[in-house]
């Protein structure tokens, strides 16, 4: 198991929890710290995963963030798009050879919010319309589901799925969708 996250303390806490309930040894669980809003860190994480294992049997792209304000990453990408679409896209693309070798599965975690938005490929970064965090999130997740369908067609030896985890009482949902 390889867990990727942006916060070292939370990664260490998750590692301790997994070890406590699974009893797995030191070589069976690895953590990689990476801020998935930064594509260079996604590339580094993919390279570290490939260095740990030649075969990837499963990839769950679960990172997600809903921001109320439009903000750019240090690389100049609108951060909602970076976290919710560009990061899982790049990580999956970089791991495709290992997924092929491992006869892997990819699960892209989406959101029920995507049902409220169609694809708006002409302005994914909200440069030409007023930014709306819920719309930006829904559009990025809608694009991720579409990309998942495309991957499934292009890579028949890898199983690709999208899923909605159900509504979760998270600080992001409470702040962005208070009703």
N, CA, C and O of each residue as an XYZ file, in Angstrom:
716
protein
N       0.855     -1.172      0.000
C       0.000      0.000      0.000
C       0.894      1.224      0.000
O       1.832      1.334      0.789
N       0.584      2.140     -0.900
C       1.309      3.409     -0.974
C       0.277      4.519     -0.849
O      -0.630      4.630     -1.674
N       0.416      5.333      0.178
C      -0.508      6.449      0.390
C       0.214      7.745      0.057
O       1.363      7.948      0.451
N      -0.465      8.611     -0.665
C       0.083      9.911     -1.042
C      -0.780     10.988     -0.411
O      -2.008     10.927     -0.483
N      -0.148     11.969      0.205
C      -0.878     13.079      0.813
C       0.015     14.284      0.973
O       1.239     14.172      0.907
N      -0.587     15.429      1.182
C       0.185     16.674      1.242
C       0.665     17.031      2.643
O       1.509     17.913      2.797
N       0.152     16.374      3.646
C       0.448     16.749      5.028
C       1.163     15.596      5.725
O       0.570     14.543      5.956
N       2.419     15.792      6.056
C       3.238     14.742      6.658
C       2.617     14.216      7.942
O       2.587     13.004      8.153
N       2.118     15.098      8.810
C       1.534     14.650     10.075
C       0.318     13.752      9.840
O       0.165     12.724     10.499
N      -0.539     14.140      8.905
C      -1.724     13.329      8.620
C      -1.339     12.013      7.951
O      -1.969     10.985      8.202
N      -0.309     12.033      7.103
C       0.177     10.786      6.504
C       0.696      9.840      7.580
O       0.390      8.648      7.570
N       1.488     10.383      8.513
C       2.023      9.559      9.597
C       0.895      8.990     10.462
O       0.948      7.833     10.877
N      -0.121      9.809     10.729
C      -1.272      9.353     11.509
C      -2.014      8.235     10.764
O      -2.389      7.228     11.365
N      -2.222      8.417      9.462
C      -2.894      7.391      8.662
C      -2.062      6.113      8.612
O      -2.607      5.010      8.676
N      -0.755      6.260      8.498
C       0.120      5.083      8.466
C       0.021      4.300      9.774
O      -0.091      3.075      9.762
N       0.061      5.009     10.896
C      -0.069      4.339     12.196
C      -1.409      3.617     12.305
O      -1.470      2.491     12.799
N      -2.474      4.254     11.850
C      -3.800      3.647     11.927
C      -3.883      2.386     11.065
O      -4.428      1.371     11.498
N      -3.345      2.450      9.858
C      -3.383      1.282      8.967
C      -2.550      0.152      9.550
O      -2.970     -1.005      9.540
N      -1.379      0.483     10.052
C      -0.527     -0.550     10.650
C      -1.208     -1.185     11.870
O      -1.118     -2.394     12.079
N      -1.882     -0.364     12.662
C      -2.532     -0.870     13.871
C      -3.640     -1.867     13.547
O      -3.764     -2.887     14.224
N      -4.445     -1.589     12.522
C      -5.537     -2.514     12.242
C      -5.142     -3.637     11.304
O      -5.816     -4.667     11.262
N      -4.045     -3.461     10.534
C      -3.691     -4.499      9.558
C      -2.547     -5.388     10.013
O      -2.438     -6.541      9.595
N      -1.702     -4.846     10.866
C      -0.530     -5.601     11.292
C       0.534     -5.725     10.216
O       1.435     -6.555     10.338
N       0.451     -4.926      9.177
C       1.407     -5.042      8.072
C       2.803     -4.589      8.503
O       2.964     -3.744      9.384
N       3.788     -5.174      7.862
C       5.178     -4.861      8.161
C       5.641     -3.565      7.516
O       4.903     -2.930      6.763
N       6.870     -3.187      7.823
C       7.428     -1.927      7.335
C       7.509     -1.877      5.814
O       7.351     -0.806      5.227
N       7.750     -3.009      5.168
C       7.922     -3.004      3.713
C       6.585     -3.082      2.977
O       6.566     -3.013      1.748
N       5.483     -3.222      3.683
C       4.176     -3.377      3.041
C       3.399     -2.063      2.940
O       2.359     -2.014      2.282
N       3.880     -1.014      3.572
C       3.170      0.263      3.576
C       4.173      1.391      3.432
O       5.165      1.462      4.157
N       3.897      2.260      2.491
C       4.775      3.407      2.235
C       3.921      4.658      2.132
O       2.758      4.601      1.731
N       4.508      5.782      2.496
C       3.830      7.062      2.332
C       4.710      7.973      1.493
O       5.939      7.927      1.562
N       4.051      8.792      0.707
C       4.736      9.768     -0.139
C       4.057     11.111      0.085
O       2.851     11.254     -0.118
N       4.835     12.075      0.499
C       4.298     13.413      0.705
C       4.353     14.171     -0.615
O       5.412     14.283     -1.233
N       3.206     14.688     -1.042
C       3.137     15.455     -2.281
C       1.892     16.331     -2.263
O       0.804     15.879     -1.906
N       2.064     17.567     -2.645
C       0.946     18.490     -2.800
C       0.403     18.294     -4.204
O       1.037     18.696     -5.179
N      -0.770     17.677     -4.311
C      -1.316     17.324     -5.617
C      -1.853     18.518     -6.393
O      -2.346     18.352     -7.509
N      -1.767     19.713     -5.830
C      -2.096     20.897     -6.617
C      -0.902     21.321     -7.475
O      -1.033     22.164     -8.362
N       0.256     20.733     -7.204
C       1.475     21.066     -7.945
C       1.866     19.886     -8.824
O       2.224     18.822     -8.319
N       1.799     20.074    -10.129
C       2.051     18.979    -11.061
C       3.464     18.436    -10.958
O       3.682     17.245    -11.180
N       4.420     19.278    -10.629
C       5.786     18.768    -10.466
C       5.845     17.781     -9.309
O       6.563     16.785     -9.391
N       5.115     18.032     -8.243
C       5.083     17.091     -7.118
C       4.341     15.814     -7.493
O       4.675     14.740     -6.994
N       3.340     15.914     -8.364
C       2.646     14.720     -8.858
C       3.621     13.859     -9.656
O       3.645     12.638     -9.502
N       4.427     14.497    -10.512
C       5.435     13.754    -11.285
C       6.427     13.040    -10.368
O       6.760     11.875    -10.587
N       6.887     13.741     -9.353
C       7.832     13.145     -8.405
C       7.179     11.977     -7.676
O       7.804     10.931     -7.497
N       5.926     12.147     -7.254
C       5.213     11.062     -6.567
C       5.086      9.846     -7.475
O       5.302      8.718     -7.030
N       4.740     10.060     -8.738
C       4.627      8.939     -9.684
C       5.965      8.232     -9.837
O       6.013      7.002     -9.868
N       7.036      8.979     -9.931
C       8.368      8.367    -10.046
C       8.726      7.581     -8.788
O       9.337      6.515     -8.875
N       8.353      8.093     -7.637
C       8.631      7.370     -6.391
C       7.813      6.090     -6.303
O       8.301      5.066     -5.825
N       6.566      6.150     -6.765
C       5.735      4.936     -6.783
C       6.364      3.905     -7.703
O       6.475      2.734     -7.342
N       6.774      4.332     -8.885
C       7.390      3.412     -9.851
C       8.682      2.824     -9.288
O       9.015      1.677     -9.587
N       9.411      3.589     -8.479
C      10.639      3.073     -7.869
C      10.327      2.030     -6.801
O      11.138      1.136     -6.558
N       9.168      2.130     -6.162
C       8.783      1.181     -5.122
C       8.240     -0.124     -5.688
O       8.392     -1.180     -5.075
N       7.608     -0.055     -6.855
C       6.965     -1.253     -7.395
C       6.863     -1.179     -8.918
O       6.480     -0.143     -9.462
N       7.198     -2.257     -9.603
C       7.055     -2.252    -11.068
C       5.618     -2.465    -11.519
O       5.266     -2.149    -12.655
N       4.782     -3.004    -10.624
C       3.383     -3.279    -10.949
C       2.476     -2.523     -9.990
O       2.681     -2.544     -8.776
N       1.486     -1.866    -10.541
C       0.473     -1.212     -9.717
C      -0.829     -1.964     -9.972
O      -1.307     -2.045    -11.103
N      -1.386     -2.507     -8.904
C      -2.604     -3.303     -9.025
C      -3.860     -2.461     -8.843
O      -4.939     -2.843     -9.295
N      -3.722     -1.341     -8.195
C      -4.871     -0.468     -7.997
C      -4.432      0.952     -7.722
O      -3.449      1.186     -7.018
N      -5.159      1.892     -8.276
C      -4.916      3.317     -8.045
C      -6.260      3.948     -7.731
O      -7.200      3.864     -8.521
N      -6.341      4.578     -6.574
C      -7.556      5.302     -6.203
C      -7.208      6.783     -6.166
O      -6.457      7.235     -5.302
N      -7.755      7.523     -7.102
C      -7.574      8.974     -7.141
C      -8.694      9.589     -6.311
O      -9.801      9.819     -6.798
N      -8.376      9.850     -5.047
C      -9.375     10.268     -4.081
C      -9.219     11.727     -3.661
O     -10.109     12.268     -3.004
N      -8.127     12.370     -4.017
C      -7.927     13.758     -3.599
C      -9.015     14.626     -4.195
O      -9.410     14.450     -5.348
N      -9.486     15.551     -3.409
C     -10.501     16.472     -3.887
C     -10.506     17.714     -3.024
O     -10.245     17.660     -1.822
N     -10.808     18.834     -3.659
C     -10.863     20.091     -2.917
C     -11.843     21.029     -3.590
O     -11.870     21.152     -4.815
N     -12.639     21.683     -2.779
C     -13.603     22.664     -3.251
C     -13.258     23.977     -2.576
O     -13.313     24.095     -1.352
N     -12.903     24.956     -3.383
C     -12.476     26.255     -2.859
C     -13.520     27.317     -3.211
O     -14.060     27.313     -4.317
N     -13.801     28.221     -2.281
C     -14.773     29.280     -2.543
C     -14.206     30.401     -3.399
O     -14.950     31.098     -4.090
N     -12.894     30.576     -3.356
C     -12.263     31.662     -4.101
C     -11.343     31.111     -5.179
O     -10.689     30.085     -4.993
N     -11.304     31.807     -6.303
C     -10.403     31.422     -7.383
C      -8.981     31.796     -6.978
O      -8.705     32.927     -6.577
N      -8.102     30.832     -7.094
C      -6.704     31.056     -6.749
C      -5.875     30.176     -7.669
O      -6.300     29.088     -8.057
N      -4.702     30.652     -8.008
C      -3.810     29.892     -8.876
C      -2.759     29.173     -8.046
O      -2.329     29.666     -7.003
N      -2.356     28.010     -8.519
C      -1.248     27.298     -7.882
C       0.044     28.036     -8.208
O       0.042     28.974     -9.005
N       1.130     27.621     -7.603
C       2.427     28.233     -7.895
C       2.837     27.998     -9.342
O       3.728     28.675     -9.856
N       2.189     27.037    -10.000
C       2.485     26.742    -11.398
C       1.531     27.463    -12.358
O       1.634     27.310    -13.575
N       0.596     28.256    -11.798
C      -0.279     29.071    -12.627
C      -1.586     28.433    -13.054
O      -2.256     28.951    -13.948
N      -1.970     27.318    -12.439
C      -3.223     26.646    -12.761
C      -4.253     26.952    -11.683
O      -3.917     27.013    -10.500
N      -5.493     27.143    -12.084
C      -6.553     27.332    -11.096
C      -6.556     26.093    -10.206
O      -6.594     24.971    -10.712
N      -6.518     26.278     -8.904
C      -6.234     25.155     -8.001
C      -7.334     24.103     -7.934
O      -7.026     22.935     -7.692
N      -8.601     24.458     -8.137
C      -9.657     23.446     -8.157
C      -9.411     22.468     -9.300
O      -9.507     21.253     -9.128
N      -9.095     23.013    -10.460
C      -8.814     22.194    -11.633
C      -7.546     21.361    -11.411
O      -7.489     20.193    -11.797
N      -6.541     21.964    -10.792
C      -5.273     21.257    -10.559
C      -5.469     20.023     -9.689
O      -4.975     18.945    -10.019
N      -6.185     20.175     -8.580
C      -6.354     19.067     -7.631
C      -7.323     18.014     -8.152
O      -7.062     16.816     -8.035
N      -8.440     18.455     -8.726
C      -9.532     17.549     -9.051
C      -9.460     16.917    -10.431
O     -10.139     15.921    -10.682
N      -8.656     17.469    -11.333
C      -8.561     16.900    -12.673
C      -7.120     16.707    -13.138
O      -6.740     15.612    -13.554
N      -6.337     17.748    -13.069
C      -4.986     17.636    -13.623
C      -4.112     16.663    -12.843
O      -3.348     15.910    -13.447
N      -4.204     16.661    -11.523
C      -3.387     15.737    -10.726
C      -3.756     14.279    -10.984
O      -2.862     13.479    -11.262
N      -5.033     13.894    -10.905
C      -5.338     12.488    -11.178
C      -5.021     12.096    -12.623
O      -4.631     10.961    -12.894
N      -5.192     13.039    -13.541
C      -4.851     12.754    -14.933
C      -3.352     12.434    -15.058
O      -2.972     11.408    -15.621
N      -2.521     13.320    -14.529
C      -1.078     13.142    -14.660
C      -0.597     11.903    -13.913
O       0.216     11.146    -14.443
N      -1.080     11.682    -12.699
C      -0.657     10.515    -11.932
C      -1.038      9.226    -12.656
O      -0.235      8.297    -12.742
N      -2.248      9.172    -13.169
C      -2.695      7.980    -13.893
C      -1.861      7.771    -15.149
O      -1.410      6.657    -15.415
N      -1.654      8.823    -15.916
C      -0.866      8.708    -17.143
C       0.548      8.202    -16.846
O       1.066      7.345    -17.562
N       1.167      8.730    -15.800
C       2.528      8.323    -15.441
C       2.578      6.870    -14.969
O       3.600      6.201    -15.121
N       1.477      6.384    -14.399
C       1.456      5.019    -13.869
C       0.847      4.006    -14.835
O       0.764      2.825    -14.497
N       0.422      4.425    -16.016
C      -0.202      3.491    -16.962
C       0.651      2.256    -17.251
O       0.112      1.150    -17.254
N       1.966      2.392    -17.495
C       2.758      1.172    -17.743
C       2.728      0.195    -16.558
O       2.630     -1.016    -16.752
N       2.812      0.721    -15.348
C       2.775     -0.143    -14.161
C       1.381     -0.722    -13.951
O       1.242     -1.850    -13.476
N       0.359      0.033    -14.296
C      -1.013     -0.479    -14.207
C      -1.238     -1.570    -15.248
O      -1.886     -2.575    -14.955
N      -0.714     -1.388    -16.454
C      -0.817     -2.423    -17.494
C      -0.140     -3.700    -17.020
O      -0.699     -4.790    -17.145
N       1.059     -3.563    -16.477
C       1.826     -4.720    -16.020
C       1.125     -5.429    -14.866
O       1.182     -6.654    -14.762
N       0.466     -4.666    -14.002
C      -0.203     -5.248    -12.847
C      -1.648     -5.619    -13.094
O      -2.362     -5.998    -12.166
N      -2.094     -5.510    -14.365
C      -3.508     -5.745    -14.680
C      -4.375     -4.966    -13.690
O      -5.296     -5.503    -13.074
N      -4.047     -3.687    -13.565
C      -4.598     -2.866    -12.505
C      -5.996     -2.333    -12.723
O      -6.629     -2.524    -13.762
N      -6.428     -1.668    -11.702
C      -7.722     -0.993    -11.678
C      -7.493      0.441    -11.234
O      -6.635      0.721    -10.397
N      -8.268      1.333    -11.803
C      -8.228      2.734    -11.411
C      -9.630      3.126    -10.988
O     -10.602      2.882    -11.704
N      -9.722      3.734     -9.822
C     -10.990      4.263     -9.337
C     -10.813      5.765     -9.167
O     -10.002      6.221     -8.361
N     -11.576      6.521     -9.931
C     -11.568      7.977     -9.810
C     -12.786      8.397     -9.004
O     -13.929      8.159     -9.394
N     -12.512      9.025     -7.874
C     -13.585      9.452     -6.986
C     -14.140     10.779     -7.505
O     -13.423     11.774     -7.614
N     -15.414     10.764     -7.815
C     -16.081     11.937     -8.361
C     -16.981     12.549     -7.296
O     -16.677     12.472     -6.106
N     -18.063     13.145     -7.708
C     -18.981     13.783     -6.779
C     -20.348     13.893     -7.429
O     -20.457     14.079     -8.641
N     -21.377     13.777     -6.626
C     -22.727     13.967     -7.136
C     -22.950     15.373     -7.662
O     -23.871     15.610     -8.443
N     -22.101     16.314     -7.231
C     -22.213     17.682     -7.719
C     -22.006     17.802     -9.222
O     -22.439     18.777     -9.837
N     -21.347     16.812     -9.812
C     -21.081     16.890    -11.246
C     -22.356     16.845    -12.072
O     -22.369     17.286    -13.222
N     -23.431     16.315    -11.492
C     -24.691     16.244    -12.225
C     -25.275     17.629    -12.505
O     -26.144     17.778    -13.364
N     -24.803     18.621    -11.792
C     -25.313     19.979    -11.965
C     -24.563     20.767    -13.023
O     -24.942     21.893    -13.343
N     -23.489     20.180    -13.576
C     -22.666     20.896    -14.548
C     -22.303     19.994    -15.717
O     -22.063     18.797    -15.555
N     -22.270     20.595    -16.890
C     -21.766     19.903    -18.061
C     -20.291     20.222    -18.230
O     -19.698     20.928    -17.415
N     -19.716     19.699    -19.284
C     -18.327     20.035    -19.602
C     -18.264     21.445    -20.183
O     -19.080     21.812    -21.028
N     -17.316     22.212    -19.736
C     -17.079     23.564    -20.243
C     -15.598     23.658    -20.599
O     -14.837     24.380    -19.954
N     -15.208     22.931    -21.618
C     -13.798     22.833    -21.962
C     -13.197     24.163    -22.403
O     -11.981     24.345    -22.344
N     -14.034     25.081    -22.840
C     -13.535     26.366    -23.319
C     -13.045     27.274    -22.187
O     -12.316     28.233    -22.438
N     -13.435     26.983    -20.957
C     -13.029     27.854    -19.851
C     -12.973     27.069    -18.544
O     -13.673     27.397    -17.586
N     -12.146     26.041    -18.508
C     -12.037     25.184    -17.316
C     -11.441     25.923    -16.119
O     -11.624     25.497    -14.979
N     -10.737     27.016    -16.365
C     -10.075     27.723    -15.265
C     -10.814     28.988    -14.839
O     -10.281     29.792    -14.074
N     -12.042     29.168    -15.334
C     -12.867     30.314    -14.958
C     -12.155     31.641    -15.201
O     -12.155     32.526    -14.345
N     -11.563     31.763    -16.352
C     -10.917     33.032    -16.710
C     -11.913     34.005    -17.331
O     -11.695     35.216    -17.308
N     -13.010     33.478    -17.889
C     -13.954     34.320    -18.628
C     -15.323     34.423    -17.972
O     -16.220     35.054    -18.531
N     -15.502     33.835    -16.830
C     -16.756     33.999    -16.102
C     -16.440     34.095    -14.620
O     -15.363     33.704    -14.169
N     -17.403     34.625    -13.870
C     -17.210     34.788    -12.424
C     -16.989     33.414    -11.800
O     -17.729     32.469    -12.073
N     -15.979     33.320    -10.973
C     -15.634     32.052    -10.334
C     -16.710     31.643     -9.349
O     -17.203     32.459     -8.570
N     -17.064     30.374     -9.393
C     -17.984     29.768     -8.442
C     -17.352     28.442     -8.036
O     -17.216     27.542     -8.865
N     -16.970     28.313     -6.784
C     -16.244     27.138     -6.320
C     -16.977     25.835     -6.545
O     -16.375     24.850     -6.970
N     -18.274     25.817     -6.264
C     -19.051     24.588     -6.455
C     -19.116     24.217     -7.929
O     -19.022     23.040     -8.277
N     -19.278     25.221     -8.807
C     -19.284     24.953    -10.251
C     -17.919     24.454    -10.717
O     -17.832     23.503    -11.494
N     -16.866     25.092    -10.243
C     -15.512     24.692    -10.649
C     -15.245     23.243    -10.240
O     -14.698     22.459    -11.017
N     -15.631     22.903     -9.030
C     -15.450     21.546     -8.527
C     -16.257     20.552     -9.367
O     -15.736     19.524     -9.800
N     -17.529     20.872     -9.590
C     -18.404     19.977    -10.358
C     -17.896     19.797    -11.781
O     -17.931     18.687    -12.314
N     -17.424     20.873    -12.403
C     -16.925     20.769    -13.776
C     -15.652     19.928    -13.840
O     -15.476     19.136    -14.765
N     -14.771     20.098    -12.865
C     -13.543     19.296    -12.849
C     -13.870     17.820    -12.654
O     -13.280     16.963    -13.311
N     -14.799     17.516    -11.762
C     -15.186     16.128    -11.537
C     -15.915     15.560    -12.755
O     -15.732     14.389    -13.089
N     -16.736     16.371    -13.421
C     -17.399     15.937    -14.654
C     -16.339     15.582    -15.703
O     -16.455     14.564    -16.384
N     -15.325     16.407    -15.829
C     -14.251     16.144    -16.793
C     -13.485     14.873    -16.414
O     -13.082     14.111    -17.293
N     -13.283     14.639    -15.117
C     -12.580     13.434    -14.676
C     -13.382     12.182    -15.037
O     -12.802     11.180    -15.456
N     -14.689     12.228    -14.882
C     -15.528     11.085    -15.262
C     -15.433     10.845    -16.764
O     -15.336      9.699    -17.205
N     -15.460     11.907    -17.543
C     -15.321     11.758    -19.003
C     -13.958     11.189    -19.371
O     -13.851     10.341    -20.257
N     -12.925     11.653    -18.693
C     -11.580     11.135    -18.953
C     -11.492      9.659    -18.580
O     -10.815      8.883    -19.255
N     -12.166      9.278    -17.518
C     -12.189      7.872    -17.096
C     -12.777      7.002    -18.198
O     -12.259      5.922    -18.483
N     -13.851      7.465    -18.814
C     -14.465      6.727    -19.924
C     -13.485      6.609    -21.096
O     -13.389      5.558    -21.730
N     -12.771      7.679    -21.373
C     -11.788      7.665    -22.456
C     -10.672      6.656    -22.164
O     -10.305      5.867    -23.034
N     -10.136      6.681    -20.941
C      -9.088      5.720    -20.575
C      -9.583      4.286    -20.732
O      -8.857      3.423    -21.225
N     -10.813      4.039    -20.315
C     -11.362      2.677    -20.397
C     -11.369      2.188    -21.842
O     -11.106      1.014    -22.102
N     -11.666      3.076    -22.773
C     -11.663      2.704    -24.189
C     -10.243      2.480    -24.704
O     -10.005      1.577    -25.506
N      -9.311      3.293    -24.246
C      -7.934      3.250    -24.744
C      -7.089      2.152    -24.111
O      -6.106      1.715    -24.710
N      -7.443      1.705    -22.932
C      -6.629      0.738    -22.177
C      -7.506     -0.414    -21.687
O      -7.859     -0.462    -20.509
N      -7.857     -1.333    -22.572
C      -8.795     -2.401    -22.199
C      -8.251     -3.390    -21.167
O      -9.026     -4.156    -20.593
N      -6.937     -3.393    -20.917
C      -6.367     -4.321    -19.929
C      -6.352     -3.740    -18.514
O      -5.936     -4.401    -17.562
N      -6.807     -2.510    -18.398
C      -6.926     -1.858    -17.093
C      -8.407     -1.571    -16.882
O      -9.086     -1.103    -17.796
N      -8.902     -1.842    -15.706
C     -10.311     -1.541    -15.402
C     -10.385     -0.130    -14.828
O      -9.733      0.176    -13.830
N     -11.172      0.718    -15.456
C     -11.363      2.098    -15.014
C     -12.786      2.276    -14.512
O     -13.741      1.843    -15.156
N     -12.919      2.921    -13.352
C     -14.227      3.183    -12.759
C     -14.246      4.580    -12.158
O     -13.223      5.102    -11.715
N     -15.421      5.161    -12.155
C     -15.666      6.398    -11.423
C     -16.693      6.064    -10.355
O     -17.534      5.185    -10.543
N     -16.622      6.762     -9.244
C     -17.601      6.511     -8.191
C     -17.828      7.767     -7.371
O     -16.966      8.640     -7.270
N     -19.001      7.828     -6.796
C     -19.377      8.905     -5.885
C     -19.395      8.279     -4.485
O     -20.101      7.296     -4.261
N     -18.635      8.832     -3.554
C     -18.543      8.197     -2.233
C     -19.746      8.431     -1.332
O     -19.806      7.894     -0.225
N     -20.687      9.212     -1.786
C     -21.790      9.610     -0.917
C     -21.467     10.959     -0.303
O     -20.320     11.403     -0.340
N     -22.440     11.590      0.242
C     -22.212     12.910      0.822
C     -21.510     12.762      2.162
O     -21.942     11.991      3.020
N     -20.442     13.495      2.332
C     -19.650     13.423      3.560
C     -19.679     14.774      4.257
O     -19.603     15.819      3.609
N     -19.786     14.749      5.554
C     -19.807     15.959      6.359
C     -18.366     16.409      6.582
O     -17.758     16.123      7.613
N     -17.837     17.120      5.585
C     -16.462     17.604      5.669
C     -16.462     19.121      5.819
O     -17.463     19.765      5.505
N     -15.375     19.698      6.286
C     -15.305     21.162      6.370
C     -15.502     21.828      5.005
O     -16.116     22.892      4.923
N     -14.993     21.218      3.941
C     -15.149     21.787      2.596
C     -16.601     21.843      2.170
O     -17.053     22.847      1.621
N     -17.333     20.773      2.420
C     -18.748     20.741      2.057
C     -19.520     21.757      2.915
O     -20.368     22.483      2.397
N     -19.237     21.808      4.195
C     -19.935     22.729      5.085
C     -19.697     24.191      4.689
O     -20.616     25.009      4.727
N     -18.460     24.507      4.311
C     -18.141     25.902      3.951
C     -18.673     26.271      2.578
O     -19.099     27.406      2.360
N     -18.652     25.316      1.644
C     -19.017     25.625      0.268
C     -20.488     25.397     -0.045
O     -21.056     26.066     -0.908
N     -21.094     24.468      0.645
C     -22.497     24.131      0.401
C     -23.256     24.119      1.734
O     -23.760     23.074      2.145
N     -23.340     25.272      2.413
C     -23.904     25.279      3.767
C     -25.350     24.819      3.838
O     -25.781     24.323      4.879
N     -26.101     24.968      2.775
C     -27.503     24.549      2.805
C     -27.609     23.043      2.735
O     -28.713     22.500      2.748
